Every structure is written in structure tokens, then in C-alpha cells.
């Protein structure tokens, strides 16, 4: 199943240039000028990194705060996967999407989204998952396994059952798979992949011994720590990836610049308010936002190209 899904993802990457050209062409009006979009209601797409019902409950207070700041209604849509958010932005069903870096690059290169903001998080102490005092625009992925597991390196993953997130997930697949390939381990041929939904599910799959290891963002164990307080004692990270750019808040490209700026300023203002910061941190562990440039995600494009070499 995972191989088929990855195959579809690779086709998607190969088609980016074609889709991008088509989308740019169809966005033109008579005279070759793009028609600008002024929202009367803002619709935002989310994908759960944990329980979907929990995410929706946590996202609604953010929508209320944002609505007060920008003066129009804000609607929250929780979808099953990021491809759904990308396609919904492309068909103008969503105005904004909380997109991880790989999915943002796919959406941008199709002409479906522009980056508006990049999330800021506190750094993570890999020893115990505690937060540092430094705000950073990147994070890390890691390979998690049980503390007493014989797996101690990427090379030890060969032949093992590995829990992955979707094939576009930077932390849950792409970064680990590419860096495994650099060590001679093919994530499609040399391990048995099991696709999971949610990094908390990856942690639980390791704890329950449903998989031998799982790719997670480095502090994902904190999601389940309340229910499993000994999760840090029972598990270990055997490999930490290179830096991954933090998530984006991406916007449909045809929105007027005035509204893009208004929405960006509203998110930044909310993130600096004590109540607002608690709300955004509860959703995706974001602590703040900064205005972003597409060039920040060139490294994501490099990894996306390399992922196409896996399984061949």
C-alpha cells in the first residue's frame, strides 16, 4: 500500500511543471491580467498531527481570534491528508492552508499556494524533549525505537518494520528516507513500511511493538506523555536528521496583497498575545510566526528530487 502511495507522490512531483503552467494560464482574465481575490470569508485547512476531533476543537478558538482581527468570518476545515489541502487550495475551496514544507513546495510549484508565514518553535532538547528558550524556524525528525531494541543505527533498520507518515511528510518520511538512502538503505526495498496517520500513532506503534521503529518529529513523544508518562524511559532516538524548515501558513496566490498582509499581521499579533500563543501552540506546537520567502524551501525541493531515486 505504501509503495503505491509513494508511486503516486512521485508522479505528482514529475507533473508539477505541467500543473504549474496550466494553473497560471487558467488564472488569467481577458487582457492577460490575473484577477485578484478579496475574501468575504476566510476558510483555513488543517490536517491532524494527532486526533482529528482534538485538532478541530483547538483550531476553532484560533479562528475566532483571527476573525476578530481581520473583521470577516473564519471557517476551519479539517481534512484527512495534506494532499487534500493542496488540491482544495488549487480549486479555491480553501483560502489558507497550514502546510508542512514538502506539501507547501508541491502546492507552490503547481501554482496553488504562496508562502505567507513560517512557524517559529522553541528548540528541543533531544535528551528529554524539553524546550529550549531559543525560537527557531527549523526542527528535526528522528527514528524512534524501544530502548532495549537492537536497532542503534540506520543500517540496523534493514529488514525491519518501519512506521511512516504519508509520503509527503517531511518529518514522517522524506527526510529519513533520503538520509537512509545515503547510508545504502532503500526505504521502499530494504524495509517493510507501514503507513500511519499522526506522529502520536507512530510513537504508540513503537510502544505497542506494532512496528520496530517509526519516523517522528523529534519531540512527538510529548504528545502521548500524559497518557504514557514513561514513554521517554521506554524509547530512544537512534538517528536524527538534518534540519527541516518549519511548517508554513500558505495562501492562495490570487488573493490581494493587502489581504495577504492583513492576515499575516493578524497571525503575528495573535502569536505575541499570551492567550493567542497558547492556542497556536496547542494546535501544532507553533509559538510564533515570521514572514517567509519561498527561497527558504529550496532545501525541500532538493530532498523531494532525491526521494524520486528511492525504490528504483
C-alpha positions as CSV (number, residue, x, y, z in Angstrom):
1,X,0.0,0.0,0.0
2,X,2.8,2.4,1.0
3,X,4.7,1.7,-2.3
4,X,1.6,2.5,-4.3
5,X,1.1,5.8,-2.4
6,X,4.7,6.7,-2.8
7,X,4.4,6.0,-6.5
8,X,1.5,8.4,-6.8
9,X,3.6,11.0,-5.0
10,X,6.5,10.6,-7.4
11,X,4.1,11.0,-10.4
12,X,2.8,14.2,-8.6
13,X,6.3,15.6,-8.4
14,X,7.0,14.8,-12.1
15,X,3.8,16.6,-13.1
16,X,4.5,19.8,-11.1
17,X,5.8,21.7,-14.1
18,X,2.7,20.8,-16.2
19,X,0.2,21.7,-13.5
20,X,2.0,24.9,-12.7
21,X,1.8,26.0,-16.3
22,X,-1.9,25.1,-16.5
23,X,-2.8,26.8,-13.3
24,X,-1.0,30.0,-14.3
25,X,-2.8,30.0,-17.6
26,X,-6.3,29.5,-16.2
27,X,-5.8,32.2,-13.6
28,X,-5.7,34.8,-16.3
29,X,-8.6,37.0,-17.3
30,X,-9.2,38.9,-20.5
31,X,-6.2,41.0,-21.4
32,X,-3.8,38.6,-19.6
33,X,-4.2,40.2,-16.2
34,X,-4.7,37.9,-13.2
35,X,-8.0,38.6,-11.3
36,X,-7.3,39.4,-7.7
37,X,-9.3,37.8,-4.9
38,X,-10.8,39.6,-2.0
39,X,-12.1,37.3,0.7
40,X,-15.5,37.9,2.3
41,X,-15.0,34.8,4.5
42,X,-11.7,33.0,5.2
43,X,-11.5,29.2,5.0
44,X,-8.5,27.5,6.5
45,X,-7.4,23.9,6.0
46,X,-5.8,21.8,8.7
47,X,-4.6,18.2,8.9
48,X,-4.3,16.5,12.3
49,X,-0.9,15.5,13.6
50,X,-2.9,13.9,16.4
51,X,-6.6,13.1,17.0
52,X,-8.8,14.9,14.3
53,X,-11.6,15.8,16.8
54,X,-9.0,17.3,19.2
55,X,-7.4,19.4,16.4
56,X,-10.8,20.8,15.3
57,X,-11.6,21.8,18.9
58,X,-8.3,23.5,19.3
59,X,-8.4,25.3,15.9
60,X,-11.8,26.9,16.4
61,X,-10.6,29.3,19.1
62,X,-7.8,30.4,16.7
63,X,-10.5,31.0,14.0
64,X,-12.4,33.2,16.5
65,X,-9.3,35.3,17.3
66,X,-8.4,35.7,13.7
67,X,-11.9,36.7,12.8
68,X,-11.8,39.5,15.4
69,X,-8.5,40.7,13.9
70,X,-9.4,40.7,10.2
71,X,-13.1,41.5,10.5
72,X,-14.6,38.7,8.4
73,X,-15.8,35.2,9.4
74,X,-13.2,32.4,9.6
75,X,-14.1,28.8,8.9
76,X,-12.0,25.8,9.9
77,X,-11.8,22.7,7.7
78,X,-10.0,19.5,9.0
79,X,-9.0,17.1,6.2
80,X,-7.6,13.6,6.2
81,X,-4.3,14.4,4.5
82,X,-2.2,17.3,3.1
83,X,-2.8,16.4,-0.5
84,X,-6.5,17.2,0.2
85,X,-5.5,20.7,1.5
86,X,-3.2,21.3,-1.6
87,X,-6.0,20.3,-4.0
88,X,-8.6,22.3,-2.2
89,X,-6.4,25.4,-2.4
90,X,-5.9,24.7,-6.1
91,X,-9.7,24.5,-6.6
92,X,-10.2,27.7,-4.5
93,X,-12.1,25.8,-1.8
94,X,-9.6,26.9,0.8
95,X,-8.0,30.3,1.2
96,X,-5.3,29.3,3.6
97,X,-3.6,26.1,4.5
98,X,-1.3,25.1,7.3
99,X,1.2,23.1,5.2
100,X,4.4,21.3,6.1
101,X,7.4,22.2,3.9
102,X,7.1,19.3,1.3
103,X,3.4,19.9,0.8
104,X,4.0,23.6,0.5
105,X,6.6,23.1,-2.2
106,X,4.2,20.9,-4.2
107,X,1.4,23.4,-3.8
108,X,3.6,26.4,-4.7
109,X,5.1,24.7,-7.8
110,X,1.7,23.8,-9.0
111,X,0.7,27.5,-8.7
112,X,-1.8,26.7,-5.9
113,X,-0.2,28.5,-2.9
114,X,2.3,31.2,-1.9
115,X,4.1,31.1,1.5
116,X,2.7,33.7,3.8
117,X,4.3,32.8,7.1
118,X,6.8,30.3,8.6
119,X,6.2,28.9,12.0
120,X,8.6,29.5,14.9
121,X,9.0,26.9,17.7
122,X,11.2,26.6,20.7
123,X,14.2,24.4,20.1
124,X,14.0,20.9,21.5
125,X,16.5,19.2,23.9
126,X,16.9,15.7,22.2
127,X,17.7,14.1,25.6
128,X,14.4,14.7,27.2
129,X,12.2,16.6,24.8
130,X,12.2,19.7,26.9
131,X,12.1,23.1,25.2
132,X,15.0,25.5,24.9
133,X,14.4,29.3,25.2
134,X,15.5,29.8,21.6
135,X,12.9,30.4,18.9
136,X,13.9,28.6,15.7
137,X,12.5,28.2,12.2
138,X,13.5,24.6,11.8
139,X,13.0,21.2,13.5
140,X,14.4,17.7,13.3
141,X,13.0,14.3,12.5
142,X,14.2,11.2,14.3
143,X,13.9,7.4,14.1
144,X,12.3,6.1,17.3
145,X,12.5,2.6,18.6
146,X,12.3,0.9,22.0
147,X,15.1,1.4,24.5
148,X,16.0,-2.3,24.5
149,X,15.8,-2.7,20.7
150,X,18.9,-4.0,18.9
151,X,18.4,-1.1,16.4
152,X,21.0,1.5,17.0
153,X,21.7,3.0,13.6
154,X,20.1,3.5,10.2
155,X,21.9,0.4,8.9
156,X,20.2,-1.7,11.6
157,X,16.8,-0.8,10.0
158,X,17.3,-3.2,7.1
159,X,14.6,-5.8,7.0
160,X,12.7,-4.2,9.9
161,X,9.1,-3.0,10.0
162,X,9.0,0.8,10.0
163,X,6.1,3.2,10.7
164,X,5.9,6.1,8.2
165,X,3.6,9.0,7.9
166,X,2.4,10.0,4.4
167,X,5.0,10.0,1.6
168,X,4.9,13.8,1.5
169,X,5.6,14.1,5.3
170,X,8.9,15.8,5.7
171,X,9.5,14.5,9.3
172,X,7.5,11.3,8.9
173,X,9.0,10.1,5.7
174,X,11.0,12.3,3.3
175,X,14.0,13.4,5.4
176,X,14.5,9.9,7.0
177,X,14.1,8.1,3.7
178,X,16.5,10.3,1.8
179,X,19.2,10.1,4.6
180,X,18.7,6.3,4.8
181,X,19.4,6.2,1.1
182,X,22.7,8.0,1.7
183,X,23.6,5.1,4.0
184,X,22.6,2.5,1.5
185,X,19.2,1.6,2.9
186,X,16.3,1.9,0.5
187,X,13.1,2.9,2.3
188,X,11.0,1.1,-0.3
189,X,13.0,-2.0,-0.9
190,X,15.0,-2.7,2.2
191,X,12.4,-2.2,5.0
192,X,8.7,-3.1,5.5
193,X,6.9,0.2,5.5
194,X,3.6,0.7,7.4
195,X,1.8,3.9,6.8
196,X,0.3,5.6,9.9
197,X,-1.7,8.8,10.4
198,X,-0.3,11.1,13.1
199,X,3.0,11.2,14.8
200,X,1.3,10.1,18.0
201,X,0.3,6.9,16.2
202,X,4.0,6.4,15.3
203,X,5.0,6.7,18.9
204,X,2.2,4.3,20.0
205,X,3.1,1.8,17.3
206,X,6.6,1.6,18.7
207,X,5.4,1.3,22.3
208,X,2.9,-1.4,21.3
209,X,5.5,-3.3,19.2
210,X,3.4,-3.0,16.1
211,X,6.5,-1.7,14.3
212,X,10.2,-2.0,15.1
213,X,10.8,1.7,14.6
214,X,9.0,4.9,13.4
215,X,9.9,8.2,11.8
216,X,8.6,11.1,14.0
217,X,9.3,14.7,14.6
218,X,11.8,14.8,17.5
219,X,9.5,15.9,20.3
220,X,6.5,13.8,19.2
221,X,6.7,11.7,22.4
222,X,5.4,14.7,24.3
223,X,2.0,14.3,22.6
224,X,1.4,11.0,24.4
225,X,3.4,11.7,27.6
226,X,0.3,12.5,29.6
227,X,-1.1,9.0,28.9
228,X,2.2,7.2,28.9
229,X,4.5,9.1,31.3
230,X,7.3,6.6,30.9
231,X,7.5,7.0,27.1
232,X,10.9,8.7,27.3
233,X,12.2,5.9,29.5
234,X,11.0,3.2,27.3
235,X,12.1,4.6,23.9
236,X,15.2,6.0,22.2
237,X,16.0,8.0,19.1
238,X,18.6,6.1,17.1
239,X,19.0,8.7,14.3
240,X,18.4,12.5,14.0
241,X,18.0,14.0,10.5
242,X,19.3,17.3,9.2
243,X,17.3,20.5,9.8
244,X,13.8,20.7,8.3
245,X,12.2,24.1,7.7
246,X,9.2,24.7,9.9
247,X,5.6,24.5,8.7
248,X,4.1,27.2,6.7
249,X,0.9,29.2,6.6
250,X,0.3,29.3,2.9
251,X,-2.3,31.4,1.0
252,X,-3.9,31.1,-2.4
253,X,-1.8,33.2,-4.8
254,X,-4.6,35.3,-6.3
255,X,-5.5,37.0,-3.0
256,X,-4.9,40.7,-3.0
257,X,-1.6,41.7,-1.4
258,X,-3.5,44.0,1.0
259,X,-5.4,41.0,2.4
260,X,-2.2,38.8,2.5
261,X,-0.5,41.4,4.6
262,X,-3.6,41.9,6.8
263,X,-3.8,38.2,7.5
264,X,-0.1,37.8,8.1
265,X,-0.1,40.7,10.5
266,X,-3.1,39.2,12.4
267,X,-1.3,35.9,12.9
268,X,1.8,37.6,14.1
269,X,-0.2,39.7,16.5
270,X,-2.1,36.7,17.8
271,X,1.2,34.8,18.4
272,X,2.5,37.6,20.5
273,X,-0.5,37.6,22.8
274,X,-0.3,35.2,25.8
275,X,-3.8,33.7,25.2
276,X,-3.2,33.5,21.4
277,X,0.2,31.8,21.8
278,X,-1.4,29.1,24.0
279,X,-3.9,28.5,21.3
280,X,-1.5,28.2,18.4
281,X,0.9,26.1,20.4
282,X,-1.9,23.6,21.3
283,X,-2.6,23.1,17.6
284,X,0.9,22.4,16.0
285,X,3.3,23.5,18.8
286,X,3.8,26.8,17.0
287,X,5.0,29.6,19.3
288,X,5.2,32.4,16.8
289,X,5.3,33.3,13.1
290,X,7.7,35.2,10.8
291,X,7.1,36.4,7.2
292,X,8.7,33.9,4.9
293,X,10.3,33.7,1.5
294,X,9.9,30.8,-1.0
295,X,13.8,30.5,-1.2
296,X,13.7,29.2,2.4
297,X,12.3,26.0,0.9
298,X,14.9,25.2,-1.8
299,X,16.3,22.5,0.5
300,X,12.9,20.9,0.5
301,X,13.0,20.8,-3.3
302,X,16.4,19.1,-3.1
303,X,15.1,16.4,-0.8
304,X,12.0,16.0,-3.0
305,X,14.1,15.3,-6.0
306,X,16.2,12.8,-4.1
307,X,13.1,10.9,-2.9
308,X,12.4,10.1,-6.5
309,X,15.5,7.9,-6.5
310,X,14.2,5.7,-3.7
311,X,12.6,2.4,-4.7
312,X,14.1,2.4,-8.2
